[in-house]
């Protein structure tokens, strides 16, 4: 309730007119942790980890899909946020991605890639990371410019090719399809386009081959893992 009141008082809204409620909550919690304000006790306990652990495992056909892209029907990419397919995305990511599923705070979209009616992969996108020195230096942003334009960047927070799917060049194909569609989809939901996409690679686990194949540019090394 406090965050919504503040958003209305400050007229703090997303480009589509919705209140920036989750962002405001993060500000309030940060100020509370630093001892700059004292928030009243929660009326309802919020345990996101518990809620995420309760995501049901939705059963789907796990018959292996192997071969070359040319062996199959064209890949279809579906935007599934706020659709009947969103629980399937949540379930697949939670049970098959090594980081599991976490509800994305702020602007976000979710996609499932299909061949015919068989799910192949899931992609999740959220708001860009706030502090990435190598990215900001690559773009040429100062602090003020970043504050004004960061919403034009989206972060690929999850990319999961299902473990029983082994199709050569599939990951780069799906990524290319998503790059073509995401700005228009973002415009539909949030009323502004995207001009840049970012992601983070945990180098001890992955080489980022599909991103390299898609001509993504490595701009530097961060201090953490996303």
HELIX and SHEET records of a PDB file:
HELIX    1   1 UNK A    2  UNK A   10  1                                   9    
HELIX    2   2 UNK A   21  UNK A   33  1                                  13    
HELIX    3   3 UNK A   48  UNK A   53  1                                   6    
HELIX    4   4 UNK A   69  UNK A   71  5                                   3    
HELIX    5   5 UNK A   86  UNK A   96  1                                  11    
HELIX    6   6 UNK A  133  UNK A  139  1                                   7    
HELIX    7   7 UNK A  143  UNK A  149  1                                   7    
HELIX    8   8 UNK A  150  UNK A  152  5                                   3    
HELIX    9   9 UNK A  170  UNK A  190  1                                  21    
HELIX   10  10 UNK A  209  UNK A  213  1                                   5    
SHEET    1   A 2 UNK A  65  UNK A  68  0                                        
SHEET    2   A 2 UNK A 165  UNK A 168  1                                        
SHEET    1   B 5 UNK A  75  UNK A  79  0                                        
SHEET    2   B 5 UNK A 108  UNK A 115 -1                                        
SHEET    3   B 5 UNK A 118  UNK A 127 -1                                        
SHEET    4   B 5 UNK A 153  UNK A 161 -1                                        
SHEET    5   B 5 UNK A 196  UNK A 198  1                                        
END                                                                             
